[in-house]
Amino acid sequence: MTKDDIFARILEILGQTFEIEAERITPQARLYDDLDIDSIDAVDLIVQLKPLLGGRRLSPDAFKSVRTVQDVVDTLYGVVHDGTTV
């Protein structure tokens, strides 16, 4: 899975689940400030992204430093490709 694949899935989830317009979802978009994703929405996003992890565990702490869409992509990519449990 590439970073582009992960971004595409995030784009899909944010559009369908949170009704965010695709043009607002860029790698630099800040989840809380630009996309109005609050902490409860962030948990829902993580739950929907879990199937991308291929059974690997993802701790809630992994997302404490996540601020942008690119941060989400990078975190998930690291878990999937490095095999690290974050």
PDB file of N, CA, C and O in Angstrom:
ATOM      1  N   MET A   1       0.830  -1.172   0.000  1.00  0.00           N
ATOM      2  CA  MET A   1       0.000   0.000   0.000  1.00  0.00           C
ATOM      3  C   MET A   1       0.883   1.246   0.000  1.00  0.00           C
ATOM      4  O   MET A   1       1.813   1.364   0.798  1.00  0.00           O
ATOM      5  N   THR A   2       0.580   2.161  -0.896  1.00  0.00           N
ATOM      6  CA  THR A   2       1.368   3.386  -1.005  1.00  0.00           C
ATOM      7  C   THR A   2       0.736   4.508  -0.186  1.00  0.00           C
ATOM      8  O   THR A   2      -0.393   4.396   0.292  1.00  0.00           O
ATOM      9  N   LYS A   3       1.485   5.574  -0.039  1.00  0.00           N
ATOM     10  CA  LYS A   3       0.939   6.741   0.650  1.00  0.00           C
ATOM     11  C   LYS A   3      -0.243   7.319  -0.133  1.00  0.00           C
ATOM     12  O   LYS A   3      -1.187   7.844   0.456  1.00  0.00           O
ATOM     13  N   ASP A   4      -0.185   7.219  -1.453  1.00  0.00           N
ATOM     14  CA  ASP A   4      -1.303   7.692  -2.273  1.00  0.00           C
ATOM     15  C   ASP A   4      -2.556   6.867  -2.008  1.00  0.00           C
ATOM     16  O   ASP A   4      -3.658   7.413  -1.959  1.00  0.00           O
ATOM     17  N   ASP A   5      -2.399   5.553  -1.837  1.00  0.00           N
ATOM     18  CA  ASP A   5      -3.534   4.684  -1.517  1.00  0.00           C
ATOM     19  C   ASP A   5      -4.152   5.083  -0.177  1.00  0.00           C
ATOM     20  O   ASP A   5      -5.374   5.151  -0.041  1.00  0.00           O
ATOM     21  N   ILE A   6      -3.303   5.343   0.796  1.00  0.00           N
ATOM     22  CA  ILE A   6      -3.784   5.730   2.123  1.00  0.00           C
ATOM     23  C   ILE A   6      -4.503   7.074   2.038  1.00  0.00           C
ATOM     24  O   ILE A   6      -5.575   7.246   2.617  1.00  0.00           O
ATOM     25  N   PHE A   7      -3.913   8.023   1.318  1.00  0.00           N
ATOM     26  CA  PHE A   7      -4.548   9.329   1.167  1.00  0.00           C
ATOM     27  C   PHE A   7      -5.907   9.193   0.490  1.00  0.00           C
ATOM     28  O   PHE A   7      -6.873   9.836   0.900  1.00  0.00           O
ATOM     29  N   ALA A   8      -5.985   8.368  -0.533  1.00  0.00           N
ATOM     30  CA  ALA A   8      -7.260   8.169  -1.238  1.00  0.00           C
ATOM     31  C   ALA A   8      -8.327   7.617  -0.302  1.00  0.00           C
ATOM     32  O   ALA A   8      -9.487   8.024  -0.376  1.00  0.00           O
ATOM     33  N   ARG A   9      -7.945   6.693   0.577  1.00  0.00           N
ATOM     34  CA  ARG A   9      -8.912   6.129   1.528  1.00  0.00           C
ATOM     35  C   ARG A   9      -9.342   7.183   2.545  1.00  0.00           C
ATOM     36  O   ARG A   9     -10.517   7.250   2.904  1.00  0.00           O
ATOM     37  N   ILE A  10      -8.414   7.996   3.006  1.00  0.00           N
ATOM     38  CA  ILE A  10      -8.749   9.070   3.937  1.00  0.00           C
ATOM     39  C   ILE A  10      -9.697  10.065   3.264  1.00  0.00           C
ATOM     40  O   ILE A  10     -10.670  10.514   3.869  1.00  0.00           O
ATOM     41  N   LEU A  11      -9.407  10.399   2.027  1.00  0.00           N
ATOM     42  CA  LEU A  11     -10.264  11.300   1.256  1.00  0.00           C
ATOM     43  C   LEU A  11     -11.687  10.746   1.174  1.00  0.00           C
ATOM     44  O   LEU A  11     -12.661  11.475   1.360  1.00  0.00           O
ATOM     45  N   GLU A  12     -11.789   9.457   0.895  1.00  0.00           N
ATOM     46  CA  GLU A  12     -13.087   8.800   0.803  1.00  0.00           C
ATOM     47  C   GLU A  12     -13.830   8.843   2.144  1.00  0.00           C
ATOM     48  O   GLU A  12     -15.010   9.191   2.188  1.00  0.00           O
ATOM     49  N   ILE A  13     -13.153   8.497   3.214  1.00  0.00           N
ATOM     50  CA  ILE A  13     -13.781   8.483   4.544  1.00  0.00           C
ATOM     51  C   ILE A  13     -14.227   9.881   4.952  1.00  0.00           C
ATOM     52  O   ILE A  13     -15.352  10.066   5.416  1.00  0.00           O
ATOM     53  N   LEU A  14     -13.354  10.858   4.779  1.00  0.00           N
ATOM     54  CA  LEU A  14     -13.703  12.218   5.183  1.00  0.00           C
ATOM     55  C   LEU A  14     -14.870  12.763   4.365  1.00  0.00           C
ATOM     56  O   LEU A  14     -15.701  13.510   4.881  1.00  0.00           O
ATOM     57  N   GLY A  15     -14.926  12.394   3.109  1.00  0.00           N
ATOM     58  CA  GLY A  15     -16.036  12.838   2.263  1.00  0.00           C
ATOM     59  C   GLY A  15     -17.345  12.159   2.614  1.00  0.00           C
ATOM     60  O   GLY A  15     -18.372  12.822   2.762  1.00  0.00           O
ATOM     61  N   GLN A  16     -17.315  10.838   2.749  1.00  0.00           N
ATOM     62  CA  GLN A  16     -18.545  10.086   2.996  1.00  0.00           C
ATOM     63  C   GLN A  16     -19.033  10.211   4.432  1.00  0.00           C
ATOM     64  O   GLN A  16     -20.221  10.437   4.664  1.00  0.00           O
ATOM     65  N   THR A  17     -18.152  10.069   5.377  1.00  0.00           N
ATOM     66  CA  THR A  17     -18.553  10.046   6.781  1.00  0.00           C
ATOM     67  C   THR A  17     -18.771  11.441   7.353  1.00  0.00           C
ATOM     68  O   THR A  17     -19.718  11.667   8.107  1.00  0.00           O
ATOM     69  N   PHE A  18     -17.902  12.365   6.998  1.00  0.00           N
ATOM     70  CA  PHE A  18     -17.955  13.694   7.599  1.00  0.00           C
ATOM     71  C   PHE A  18     -18.451  14.771   6.636  1.00  0.00           C
ATOM     72  O   PHE A  18     -18.545  15.944   6.998  1.00  0.00           O
ATOM     73  N   GLU A  19     -18.768  14.360   5.407  1.00  0.00           N
ATOM     74  CA  GLU A  19     -19.314  15.259   4.384  1.00  0.00           C
ATOM     75  C   GLU A  19     -18.422  16.482   4.146  1.00  0.00           C
ATOM     76  O   GLU A  19     -18.898  17.610   4.021  1.00  0.00           O
ATOM     77  N   ILE A  20     -17.130  16.220   4.090  1.00  0.00           N
ATOM     78  CA  ILE A  20     -16.161  17.281   3.811  1.00  0.00           C
ATOM     79  C   ILE A  20     -15.887  17.273   2.308  1.00  0.00           C
ATOM     80  O   ILE A  20     -15.638  16.222   1.716  1.00  0.00           O
ATOM     81  N   GLU A  21     -15.938  18.448   1.706  1.00  0.00           N
ATOM     82  CA  GLU A  21     -15.713  18.566   0.274  1.00  0.00           C
ATOM     83  C   GLU A  21     -14.282  18.156  -0.068  1.00  0.00           C
ATOM     84  O   GLU A  21     -13.336  18.521   0.631  1.00  0.00           O
ATOM     85  N   ALA A  22     -14.138  17.398  -1.145  1.00  0.00           N
ATOM     86  CA  ALA A  22     -12.835  16.851  -1.547  1.00  0.00           C
ATOM     87  C   ALA A  22     -11.785  17.944  -1.730  1.00  0.00           C
ATOM     88  O   ALA A  22     -10.619  17.729  -1.400  1.00  0.00           O
ATOM     89  N   GLU A  23     -12.168  19.099  -2.244  1.00  0.00           N
ATOM     90  CA  GLU A  23     -11.184  20.152  -2.489  1.00  0.00           C
ATOM     91  C   GLU A  23     -10.604  20.723  -1.192  1.00  0.00           C
ATOM     92  O   GLU A  23      -9.543  21.347  -1.218  1.00  0.00           O
ATOM     93  N   ARG A  24     -11.277  20.522  -0.073  1.00  0.00           N
ATOM     94  CA  ARG A  24     -10.750  20.977   1.225  1.00  0.00           C
ATOM     95  C   ARG A  24      -9.740  20.002   1.806  1.00  0.00           C
ATOM     96  O   ARG A  24      -8.969  20.360   2.696  1.00  0.00           O
ATOM     97  N   ILE A  25      -9.741  18.769   1.307  1.00  0.00           N
ATOM     98  CA  ILE A  25      -8.889  17.724   1.881  1.00  0.00           C
ATOM     99  C   ILE A  25      -7.579  17.661   1.102  1.00  0.00           C
ATOM    100  O   ILE A  25      -7.492  17.060   0.031  1.00  0.00           O
ATOM    101  N   THR A  26      -6.578  18.295   1.670  1.00  0.00           N
ATOM    102  CA  THR A  26      -5.242  18.295   1.075  1.00  0.00           C
ATOM    103  C   THR A  26      -4.281  17.715   2.110  1.00  0.00           C
ATOM    104  O   THR A  26      -4.620  17.645   3.292  1.00  0.00           O
ATOM    105  N   PRO A  27      -3.104  17.303   1.690  1.00  0.00           N
ATOM    106  CA  PRO A  27      -2.141  16.787   2.671  1.00  0.00           C
ATOM    107  C   PRO A  27      -1.831  17.794   3.784  1.00  0.00           C
ATOM    108  O   PRO A  27      -1.579  17.402   4.924  1.00  0.00           O
ATOM    109  N   GLN A  28      -1.850  19.075   3.460  1.00  0.00           N
ATOM    110  CA  GLN A  28      -1.513  20.098   4.446  1.00  0.00           C
ATOM    111  C   GLN A  28      -2.701  20.502   5.320  1.00  0.00           C
ATOM    112  O   GLN A  28      -2.522  21.237   6.291  1.00  0.00           O
ATOM    113  N   ALA A  29      -3.898  20.041   4.997  1.00  0.00           N
ATOM    114  CA  ALA A  29      -5.096  20.431   5.753  1.00  0.00           C
ATOM    115  C   ALA A  29      -4.981  19.955   7.195  1.00  0.00           C
ATOM    116  O   ALA A  29      -4.694  18.787   7.458  1.00  0.00           O
ATOM    117  N   ARG A  30      -5.208  20.875   8.120  1.00  0.00           N
ATOM    118  CA  ARG A  30      -5.174  20.534   9.534  1.00  0.00           C
ATOM    119  C   ARG A  30      -6.530  19.962   9.931  1.00  0.00           C
ATOM    120  O   ARG A  30      -7.575  20.554   9.659  1.00  0.00           O
ATOM    121  N   LEU A  31      -6.495  18.806  10.576  1.00  0.00           N
ATOM    122  CA  LEU A  31      -7.731  18.094  10.898  1.00  0.00           C
ATOM    123  C   LEU A  31      -8.690  18.952  11.712  1.00  0.00           C
ATOM    124  O   LEU A  31      -9.863  19.078  11.362  1.00  0.00           O
ATOM    125  N   TYR A  32      -8.203  19.530  12.777  1.00  0.00           N
ATOM    126  CA  TYR A  32      -9.070  20.268  13.689  1.00  0.00           C
ATOM    127  C   TYR A  32      -9.400  21.662  13.162  1.00  0.00           C
ATOM    128  O   TYR A  32     -10.558  22.078  13.181  1.00  0.00           O
ATOM    129  N   ASP A  33      -8.392  22.373  12.697  1.00  0.00           N
ATOM    130  CA  ASP A  33      -8.590  23.764  12.294  1.00  0.00           C
ATOM    131  C   ASP A  33      -9.237  23.915  10.918  1.00  0.00           C
ATOM    132  O   ASP A  33     -10.136  24.737  10.741  1.00  0.00           O
ATOM    133  N   ASP A  34      -8.787  23.128   9.950  1.00  0.00           N
ATOM    134  CA  ASP A  34      -9.270  23.294   8.576  1.00  0.00           C
ATOM    135  C   ASP A  34     -10.469  22.404   8.239  1.00  0.00           C
ATOM    136  O   ASP A  34     -11.336  22.789   7.455  1.00  0.00           O
ATOM    137  N   LEU A  35     -10.509  21.216   8.838  1.00  0.00           N
ATOM    138  CA  LEU A  35     -11.557  20.261   8.472  1.00  0.00           C
ATOM    139  C   LEU A  35     -12.609  20.069   9.564  1.00  0.00           C
ATOM    140  O   LEU A  35     -13.547  19.290   9.391  1.00  0.00           O
ATOM    141  N   ASP A  36     -12.461  20.762  10.668  1.00  0.00           N
ATOM    142  CA  ASP A  36     -13.428  20.691  11.776  1.00  0.00           C
ATOM    143  C   ASP A  36     -13.623  19.280  12.318  1.00  0.00           C
ATOM    144  O   ASP A  36     -14.732  18.894  12.684  1.00  0.00           O
ATOM    145  N   ILE A  37     -12.532  18.513  12.365  1.00  0.00           N
ATOM    146  CA  ILE A  37     -12.571  17.162  12.938  1.00  0.00           C
ATOM    147  C   ILE A  37     -12.277  17.294  14.430  1.00  0.00           C
ATOM    148  O   ILE A  37     -11.179  17.695  14.817  1.00  0.00           O
ATOM    149  N   ASP A  38     -13.264  16.955  15.272  1.00  0.00           N
ATOM    150  CA  ASP A  38     -13.024  17.023  16.712  1.00  0.00           C
ATOM    151  C   ASP A  38     -12.510  15.670  17.206  1.00  0.00           C
ATOM    152  O   ASP A  38     -12.322  14.748  16.412  1.00  0.00           O
ATOM    153  N   SER A  39     -12.287  15.553  18.504  1.00  0.00           N
ATOM    154  CA  SER A  39     -11.671  14.334  19.041  1.00  0.00           C
ATOM    155  C   SER A  39     -12.556  13.102  18.840  1.00  0.00           C
ATOM    156  O   SER A  39     -12.039  12.012  18.595  1.00  0.00           O
ATOM    157  N   ILE A  40     -13.849  13.252  18.936  1.00  0.00           N
ATOM    158  CA  ILE A  40     -14.753  12.112  18.707  1.00  0.00           C
ATOM    159  C   ILE A  40     -14.723  11.705  17.239  1.00  0.00           C
ATOM    160  O   ILE A  40     -14.718  10.515  16.921  1.00  0.00           O
ATOM    161  N   ASP A  41     -14.704  12.695  16.339  1.00  0.00           N
ATOM    162  CA  ASP A  41     -14.588  12.397  14.911  1.00  0.00           C
ATOM    163  C   ASP A  41     -13.260  11.704  14.604  1.00  0.00           C
ATOM    164  O   ASP A  41     -13.200  10.804  13.766  1.00  0.00           O
ATOM    165  N   ALA A  42     -12.205  12.127  15.283  1.00  0.00           N
ATOM    166  CA  ALA A  42     -10.885  11.532  15.062  1.00  0.00           C
ATOM    167  C   ALA A  42     -10.890  10.050  15.436  1.00  0.00           C
ATOM    168  O   ALA A  42     -10.283   9.232  14.746  1.00  0.00           O
ATOM    169  N   VAL A  43     -11.572   9.706  16.524  1.00  0.00           N
ATOM    170  CA  VAL A  43     -11.679   8.301  16.918  1.00  0.00           C
ATOM    171  C   VAL A  43     -12.429   7.521  15.846  1.00  0.00           C
ATOM    172  O   VAL A  43     -12.032   6.409  15.494  1.00  0.00           O
ATOM    173  N   ASP A  44     -13.499   8.091  15.329  1.00  0.00           N
ATOM    174  CA  ASP A  44     -14.262   7.436  14.262  1.00  0.00           C
ATOM    175  C   ASP A  44     -13.394   7.242  13.017  1.00  0.00           C
ATOM    176  O   ASP A  44     -13.455   6.197  12.369  1.00  0.00           O
ATOM    177  N   LEU A  45     -12.597   8.238  12.692  1.00  0.00           N
ATOM    178  CA  LEU A  45     -11.686   8.139  11.553  1.00  0.00           C
ATOM    179  C   LEU A  45     -10.690   7.000  11.755  1.00  0.00           C
ATOM    180  O   LEU A  45     -10.453   6.213  10.839  1.00  0.00           O
ATOM    181  N   ILE A  46     -10.113   6.911  12.934  1.00  0.00           N
ATOM    182  CA  ILE A  46      -9.154   5.847  13.240  1.00  0.00           C
ATOM    183  C   ILE A  46      -9.805   4.473  13.103  1.00  0.00           C
ATOM    184  O   ILE A  46      -9.218   3.553  12.534  1.00  0.00           O
ATOM    185  N   VAL A  47     -11.017   4.344  13.627  1.00  0.00           N
ATOM    186  CA  VAL A  47     -11.728   3.063  13.536  1.00  0.00           C
ATOM    187  C   VAL A  47     -11.920   2.675  12.074  1.00  0.00           C
ATOM    188  O   VAL A  47     -11.748   1.511  11.713  1.00  0.00           O
ATOM    189  N   GLN A  48     -12.272   3.631  11.242  1.00  0.00           N
ATOM    190  CA  GLN A  48     -12.494   3.330   9.826  1.00  0.00           C
ATOM    191  C   GLN A  48     -11.197   3.051   9.067  1.00  0.00           C
ATOM    192  O   GLN A  48     -11.214   2.402   8.021  1.00  0.00           O
ATOM    193  N   LEU A  49     -10.087   3.535   9.588  1.00  0.00           N
ATOM    194  CA  LEU A  49      -8.797   3.300   8.935  1.00  0.00           C
ATOM    195  C   LEU A  49      -8.136   1.990   9.379  1.00  0.00           C
ATOM    196  O   LEU A  49      -7.195   1.525   8.735  1.00  0.00           O
ATOM    197  N   LYS A  50      -8.614   1.402  10.460  1.00  0.00           N
ATOM    198  CA  LYS A  50      -7.992   0.178  11.000  1.00  0.00           C
ATOM    199  C   LYS A  50      -7.863  -0.957   9.982  1.00  0.00           C
ATOM    200  O   LYS A  50      -6.858  -1.668  10.009  1.00  0.00           O
ATOM    201  N   PRO A  51      -8.843  -1.162   9.081  1.00  0.00           N
ATOM    202  CA  PRO A  51      -8.675  -2.250   8.100  1.00  0.00           C
ATOM    203  C   PRO A  51      -7.424  -2.107   7.223  1.00  0.00           C
ATOM    204  O   PRO A  51      -6.937  -3.099   6.682  1.00  0.00           O
ATOM    205  N   LEU A  52      -6.912  -0.904   7.081  1.00  0.00           N
ATOM    206  CA  LEU A  52      -5.696  -0.699   6.283  1.00  0.00           C
ATOM    207  C   LEU A  52      -4.453  -1.246   6.968  1.00  0.00           C
ATOM    208  O   LEU A  52      -3.415  -1.423   6.331  1.00  0.00           O
ATOM    209  N   LEU A  53      -4.557  -1.512   8.252  1.00  0.00           N
ATOM    210  CA  LEU A  53      -3.388  -1.915   9.031  1.00  0.00           C
ATOM    211  C   LEU A  53      -3.067  -3.396   8.929  1.00  0.00           C
ATOM    212  O   LEU A  53      -2.036  -3.836   9.440  1.00  0.00           O
ATOM    213  N   GLY A  54      -3.914  -4.165   8.290  1.00  0.00           N
ATOM    214  CA  GLY A  54      -3.635  -5.590   8.120  1.00  0.00           C
ATOM    215  C   GLY A  54      -3.484  -6.344   9.416  1.00  0.00           C
ATOM    216  O   GLY A  54      -2.636  -7.230   9.521  1.00  0.00           O
ATOM    217  N   GLY A  55      -4.290  -6.010  10.407  1.00  0.00           N
ATOM    218  CA  GLY A  55      -4.249  -6.715  11.674  1.00  0.00           C
ATOM    219  C   GLY A  55      -3.266  -6.160  12.687  1.00  0.00           C
ATOM    220  O   GLY A  55      -3.242  -6.607  13.834  1.00  0.00           O
ATOM    221  N   ARG A  56      -2.455  -5.190  12.281  1.00  0.00           N
ATOM    222  CA  ARG A  56      -1.516  -4.597  13.236  1.00  0.00           C
ATOM    223  C   ARG A  56      -2.275  -3.696  14.205  1.00  0.00           C
ATOM    224  O   ARG A  56      -3.300  -3.105  13.864  1.00  0.00           O
ATOM    225  N   ARG A  57      -1.749  -3.610  15.407  1.00  0.00           N
ATOM    226  CA  ARG A  57      -2.384  -2.771  16.427  1.00  0.00           C
ATOM    227  C   ARG A  57      -1.974  -1.318  16.245  1.00  0.00           C
ATOM    228  O   ARG A  57      -0.857  -1.006  15.831  1.00  0.00           O
ATOM    229  N   LEU A  58      -2.900  -0.456  16.564  1.00  0.00           N
ATOM    230  CA  LEU A  58      -2.642   0.973  16.517  1.00  0.00           C
ATOM    231  C   LEU A  58      -3.128   1.563  17.829  1.00  0.00           C
ATOM    232  O   LEU A  58      -4.325   1.563  18.116  1.00  0.00           O
ATOM    233  N   SER A  59      -2.210   2.056  18.605  1.00  0.00           N
ATOM    234  CA  SER A  59      -2.594   2.613  19.902  1.00  0.00           C
ATOM    235  C   SER A  59      -3.109   4.035  19.720  1.00  0.00           C
ATOM    236  O   SER A  59      -2.708   4.732  18.788  1.00  0.00           O
ATOM    237  N   PRO A  60      -3.993   4.458  20.607  1.00  0.00           N
ATOM    238  CA  PRO A  60      -4.488   5.835  20.526  1.00  0.00           C
ATOM    239  C   PRO A  60      -3.372   6.871  20.632  1.00  0.00           C
ATOM    240  O   PRO A  60      -3.497   7.973  20.098  1.00  0.00           O
ATOM    241  N   ASP A  61      -2.290   6.529  21.311  1.00  0.00           N
ATOM    242  CA  ASP A  61      -1.167   7.456  21.444  1.00  0.00           C
ATOM    243  C   ASP A  61      -0.530   7.802  20.097  1.00  0.00           C
ATOM    244  O   ASP A  61       0.094   8.853  19.955  1.00  0.00           O
ATOM    245  N   ALA A  62      -0.689   6.919  19.114  1.00  0.00           N
ATOM    246  CA  ALA A  62      -0.095   7.143  17.806  1.00  0.00           C
ATOM    247  C   ALA A  62      -0.613   8.424  17.169  1.00  0.00           C
ATOM    248  O   ALA A  62       0.079   9.051  16.367  1.00  0.00           O
ATOM    249  N   PHE A  63      -1.814   8.803  17.524  1.00  0.00           N
ATOM    250  CA  PHE A  63      -2.419   9.954  16.879  1.00  0.00           C
ATOM    251  C   PHE A  63      -2.349  11.229  17.719  1.00  0.00           C
ATOM    252  O   PHE A  63      -2.913  12.252  17.329  1.00  0.00           O
ATOM    253  N   LYS A  64      -1.673  11.184  18.851  1.00  0.00           N
ATOM    254  CA  LYS A  64      -1.578  12.378  19.687  1.00  0.00           C
ATOM    255  C   LYS A  64      -0.831  13.519  18.996  1.00  0.00           C
ATOM    256  O   LYS A  64      -1.152  14.687  19.214  1.00  0.00           O
ATOM    257  N   SER A  65       0.148  13.195  18.178  1.00  0.00           N
ATOM    258  CA  SER A  65       0.920  14.239  17.515  1.00  0.00           C
ATOM    259  C   SER A  65       0.429  14.523  16.095  1.00  0.00           C
ATOM    260  O   SER A  65       1.003  15.358  15.397  1.00  0.00           O
ATOM    261  N   VAL A  66      -0.615  13.842  15.671  1.00  0.00           N
ATOM    262  CA  VAL A  66      -1.156  14.031  14.327  1.00  0.00           C
ATOM    263  C   VAL A  66      -1.918  15.351  14.274  1.00  0.00           C
ATOM    264  O   VAL A  66      -2.798  15.607  15.096  1.00  0.00           O
ATOM    265  N   ARG A  67      -1.573  16.173  13.310  1.00  0.00           N
ATOM    266  CA  ARG A  67      -2.249  17.464  13.143  1.00  0.00           C
ATOM    267  C   ARG A  67      -2.837  17.637  11.745  1.00  0.00           C
ATOM    268  O   ARG A  67      -3.869  18.287  11.576  1.00  0.00           O
ATOM    269  N   THR A  68      -2.173  17.051  10.742  1.00  0.00           N
ATOM    270  CA  THR A  68      -2.607  17.238   9.354  1.00  0.00           C
ATOM    271  C   THR A  68      -2.987  15.908   8.727  1.00  0.00           C
ATOM    272  O   THR A  68      -2.725  14.840   9.281  1.00  0.00           O
ATOM    273  N   VAL A  69      -3.607  15.996   7.568  1.00  0.00           N
ATOM    274  CA  VAL A  69      -3.940  14.787   6.812  1.00  0.00           C
ATOM    275  C   VAL A  69      -2.660  14.027   6.485  1.00  0.00           C
ATOM    276  O   VAL A  69      -2.638  12.798   6.554  1.00  0.00           O
ATOM    277  N   GLN A  70      -1.596  14.742   6.129  1.00  0.00           N
ATOM    278  CA  GLN A  70      -0.324  14.079   5.824  1.00  0.00           C
ATOM    279  C   GLN A  70       0.227  13.339   7.032  1.00  0.00           C
ATOM    280  O   GLN A  70       0.827  12.274   6.884  1.00  0.00           O
ATOM    281  N   ASP A  71       0.032  13.886   8.223  1.00  0.00           N
ATOM    282  CA  ASP A  71       0.470  13.193   9.440  1.00  0.00           C
ATOM    283  C   ASP A  71      -0.246  11.851   9.581  1.00  0.00           C
ATOM    284  O   ASP A  71       0.365  10.859   9.981  1.00  0.00           O
ATOM    285  N   VAL A  72      -1.535  11.818   9.255  1.00  0.00           N
ATOM    286  CA  VAL A  72      -2.295  10.572   9.311  1.00  0.00           C
ATOM    287  C   VAL A  72      -1.723   9.581   8.306  1.00  0.00           C
ATOM    288  O   VAL A  72      -1.500   8.415   8.632  1.00  0.00           O
ATOM    289  N   VAL A  73      -1.487  10.049   7.085  1.00  0.00           N
ATOM    290  CA  VAL A  73      -0.923   9.197   6.033  1.00  0.00           C
ATOM    291  C   VAL A  73       0.423   8.629   6.478  1.00  0.00           C
ATOM    292  O   VAL A  73       0.657   7.426   6.369  1.00  0.00           O
ATOM    293  N   ASP A  74       1.294   9.481   6.973  1.00  0.00           N
ATOM    294  CA  ASP A  74       2.638   9.050   7.377  1.00  0.00           C
ATOM    295  C   ASP A  74       2.592   8.048   8.527  1.00  0.00           C
ATOM    296  O   ASP A  74       3.347   7.077   8.536  1.00  0.00           O
ATOM    297  N   THR A  75       1.709   8.282   9.494  1.00  0.00           N
ATOM    298  CA  THR A  75       1.582   7.375  10.637  1.00  0.00           C
ATOM    299  C   THR A  75       1.104   6.005  10.186  1.00  0.00           C
ATOM    300  O   THR A  75       1.674   4.984  10.571  1.00  0.00           O
ATOM    301  N   LEU A  76       0.067   5.983   9.377  1.00  0.00           N
ATOM    302  CA  LEU A  76      -0.454   4.694   8.897  1.00  0.00           C
ATOM    303  C   LEU A  76       0.561   3.985   8.009  1.00  0.00           C
ATOM    304  O   LEU A  76       0.732   2.770   8.110  1.00  0.00           O
ATOM    305  N   TYR A  77       1.226   4.724   7.152  1.00  0.00           N
ATOM    306  CA  TYR A  77       2.227   4.131   6.263  1.00  0.00           C
ATOM    307  C   TYR A  77       3.344   3.488   7.086  1.00  0.00           C
ATOM    308  O   TYR A  77       3.805   2.390   6.773  1.00  0.00           O
ATOM    309  N   GLY A  78       3.769   4.180   8.132  1.00  0.00           N
ATOM    310  CA  GLY A  78       4.813   3.641   8.993  1.00  0.00           C
ATOM    311  C   GLY A  78       4.394   2.343   9.659  1.00  0.00           C
ATOM    312  O   GLY A  78       5.183   1.402   9.739  1.00  0.00           O
ATOM    313  N   VAL A  79       3.169   2.284  10.132  1.00  0.00           N
ATOM    314  CA  VAL A  79       2.671   1.073  10.775  1.00  0.00           C
ATOM    315  C   VAL A  79       2.589  -0.060   9.765  1.00  0.00           C
ATOM    316  O   VAL A  79       3.002  -1.182  10.061  1.00  0.00           O
ATOM    317  N   VAL A  80       2.065   0.215   8.585  1.00  0.00           N
ATOM    318  CA  VAL A  80       1.888  -0.836   7.578  1.00  0.00           C
ATOM    319  C   VAL A  80       3.223  -1.332   7.044  1.00  0.00           C
ATOM    320  O   VAL A  80       3.407  -2.537   6.878  1.00  0.00           O
ATOM    321  N   HIS A  81       4.157  -0.427   6.773  1.00  0.00           N
ATOM    322  CA  HIS A  81       5.401  -0.819   6.105  1.00  0.00           C
ATOM    323  C   HIS A  81       6.569  -1.124   7.030  1.00  0.00           C
ATOM    324  O   HIS A  81       7.435  -1.932   6.694  1.00  0.00           O
ATOM    325  N   ASP A  82       6.597  -0.495   8.171  1.00  0.00           N
ATOM    326  CA  ASP A  82       7.702  -0.759   9.092  1.00  0.00           C
ATOM    327  C   ASP A  82       7.339  -1.865  10.080  1.00  0.00           C
ATOM    328  O   ASP A  82       8.194  -2.415  10.774  1.00  0.00           O
ATOM    329  N   GLY A  83       6.034  -2.174  10.117  1.00  0.00           N
ATOM    330  CA  GLY A  83       5.590  -3.205  11.054  1.00  0.00           C
ATOM    331  C   GLY A  83       5.613  -2.748  12.488  1.00  0.00           C
ATOM    332  O   GLY A  83       5.462  -3.548  13.411  1.00  0.00           O
ATOM    333  N   THR A  84       5.803  -1.446  12.676  1.00  0.00           N
ATOM    334  CA  THR A  84       5.830  -0.933  14.038  1.00  0.00           C
ATOM    335  C   THR A  84       4.408  -0.844  14.590  1.00  0.00           C
ATOM    336  O   THR A  84       3.459  -0.532  13.871  1.00  0.00           O
ATOM    337  N   THR A  85       4.297  -1.119  15.846  1.00  0.00           N
ATOM    338  CA  THR A  85       3.019  -0.946  16.515  1.00  0.00           C
ATOM    339  C   THR A  85       3.082   0.382  17.222  1.00  0.00           C
ATOM    340  O   THR A  85       3.818   0.554  18.193  1.00  0.00           O
ATOM    341  N   VAL A  86       2.324   1.295  16.740  1.00  0.00           N
ATOM    342  CA  VAL A  86       2.404   2.661  17.254  1.00  0.00           C
ATOM    343  C   VAL A  86       1.344   2.861  18.303  1.00  0.00           C
ATOM    344  O   VAL A  86       1.235   3.949  18.870  1.00  0.00           O
TER     345      VAL A  86
END
